[in-house]
Amino acid sequence: MSLRGVRKVYPNGKAALDDVDLTLGEGEFVFLVGPSGAGKTTLLKLLIRDERPTSGEVILDGRNLARVPRRKVPELRRKIGIVFQDYKLLPTRTVRENVAFALEVTGTPRRQIRPAVERALAVVGLGAQADQLPTTLSGGEQQRTAIARALVHEPRLIIADEPTGNLDPLISWEIIQLLLRINELGVTILMATHNASVVTALRRRVVALEEGRVVRDEVGGYHRDD
Amino acid sequence: MFGFFRFVAFSVTHGLQGLRRNGLMTIAATATMLLMLLLLAGFWLVQAGLAAGVSYVEQKVEIVADLHDVPGAEGALTVQAVALEADVAALPTVRSVDFVSKDEALAQFRERLRERGQVDLTGYLDRNPLPASLEVKLVDPRDYDPVVQLLQDHSRVVDDVVQVQQLVSELTTVTGVLRTGGIVLLVLVGFVVLFIIVNTIRLAVVARREEIEIMRLVGASDAFIRWPFIFEGAFVGLLGAALALGIIALVSGPVSDFMYGFFRVLPIELGSLQADMALLVVGTGFGVGVLGSWLSVRSYLTK
């Protein structure tokens, strides 16, 4: 996955990204940090082709996303798992149904859905809560449901936008541990976050955005070490 | 092929699930559909009744030609009258011609007197004073001119043509206004119904924009997002239509009794009317349900 000279200007004239170059290798775990409005969410939206760059190229799996026709976009998104700060779960469906939903709406045969859902729930450790509604779960459990849903297509890339933003520090660590474990399974993870303590403690690759530009890209903490 | 069946099964089951899981919205949409379809059916019935009444009144318009009444020459005049009747009947604008003989005219007169409970004094007359006549009914009451012309040309037989011009022009003005007004009103009500139902379905879809967003994010194709909603819309439409028809069936007995009592003279054929109306209600419910869903979901897909 790579971005080359990407610029994104929204129709209202606001420039969200300016000349961004970024390459992610297979199996990497990368933090995307920066103040609000620095362009983190825009960058993630470009990767799932929810937005298109004004100029420059977004390459995913060897394909230029700008050249992917609209009707092929769903196929592309099935290869990417997405996790949000607000979980985006369906409140009227149980944990299991929420995870299965991602497969049902993409036309997966029923006999393949059940084992895939059970596998994903096992990875996030929610087997016991599978038949509960999201509203009866804690924030951490809801986020783990969302991660199970992101996993169920067996993606090679997971994009997480502030996944710990609504969680207290202890639960945040549980979620990070879970993402690290998934990363060990070979899944590339790109996580946008404000959580300085997590970023600093893990000493992984950190890409810092500021006013739409990459101002730092190195292994290290949330803030520049010097 | 197997994938297609899975897709249809998915759409139907998820459409029904959507109805169940969003119970309040489903009830609101179905209730709106029901009320609007009842409104539409009601207006359609009024319009159809009006149109039937109007054509019934128009059928009543006839040209009456009184024939000469010469004592002793009745036989010869009748022969000429029958010949004239055939000529009139041959005109394309004529629906029917009736020859009413002097005896028949008297019999009708006596019948009317008896109906009104008046004393019949005609027995005291030494001779039947009523003339024989030709009663002409027209296809379109506005085309009276050729018939009147033909009848007046045979002045040896025809004594007097009762003037209908004034009556016809007034009547057709009124019936024309009623007909056009009825159709305009029906079309207006139809548009109101369309907009209200489409809006209600739009609300039901907006209430579930999260679900649509999630579907998009996990890689559902547009068809998988759209069709459950379309099945939902179709179902709401058909349910509303079925309920509307049920209610109409329940009240149609008392109402048509009342209508018959009120407009005794109007021969409205309720049988074919109800078939047309059922088709209108079901077609509108289904069509608007599908259209409403299609339009509502579309705005979430185009990007």
Boltz contact constraints between the chains, C-beta under 6 A:
constraints:
  - contact:
      token1: [A, 74]
      token2: [B, 219]
      max_distance: 6.0
  - contact:
      token1: [A, 74]
      token2: [B, 221]
      max_distance: 6.0
  - contact:
      token1: [A, 77]
      token2: [B, 219]
      max_distance: 6.0
  - contact:
      token1: [A, 78]
      token2: [B, 219]
      max_distance: 6.0
  - contact:
      token1: [A, 82]
      token2: [B, 217]
      max_distance: 6.0
  - contact:
      token1: [A, 88]
      token2: [B, 214]
      max_distance: 6.0
  - contact:
      token1: [A, 90]
      token2: [B, 211]
      max_distance: 6.0
  - contact:
      token1: [A, 92]
      token2: [B, 21]
      max_distance: 6.0
  - contact:
      token1: [A, 102]
      token2: [B, 218]
      max_distance: 6.0
  - contact:
      token1: [A, 105]
      token2: [B, 215]
      max_distance: 6.0
  - contact:
      token1: [A, 105]
      token2: [B, 220]
      max_distance: 6.0
  - contact:
      token1: [A, 105]
      token2: [B, 224]
      max_distance: 6.0
  - contact:
      token1: [A, 106]
      token2: [B, 219]
      max_distance: 6.0
  - contact:
      token1: [A, 106]
      token2: [B, 220]
      max_distance: 6.0
  - contact:
      token1: [A, 107]
      token2: [B, 6]
      max_distance: 6.0
  - contact:
      token1: [A, 107]
      token2: [B, 7]
      max_distance: 6.0
